[in-house]
Amino acid sequence: MGRLQDSADEFALTMAEVARELMQVRTVTETLVRVSRLAVDTVPGCDHAGVLLVRGEQVRTLAATSQLVADSDSAQGELREGPCYDAARDATWFRVVHMGAEKRWPRYAPRARELGIGAMMGFQLFTDSDQLGALDLYANQPYGFTALSEQLAWIFASHAAVAVAASRAGDQLRLGE
């Protein structure tokens, strides 16, 4: 029990630091870039991260820690399927433990394997009337994300969603000045 409590305490402190760091960011773009970088530093097993935007039929990458993220987002947009594409559109989240065994996205999974993606998670990050966003997390190795990674990522994504909402409100206020 002691090690588990120590881990929980350590993660709580990490998330407090994440929240404070995200409070310092002023613009939406800066927030999305910082969220992506912090995800890699915070979520166990996360090698790459980014934010995907879906607006109507358009899909684009708003922030990415590597080219792999942008390539994955491009593939999901082209194929109209994938964990992050669906997370943005369906107001939910997904965890893929082994991309080589994935059946839910039959066209995207082979492309993801070609890109070197072993495992993925996608969490809806924001919604508007005409645009949706998802936080994309990637592991190079299959089974790179555990059940604990998923729980911690969910907490991280929730903090990120609040930070994005606050930065978007701040941007709107600054535009009105």
Disulfide bonds with the S-S distance in Angstrom:
none
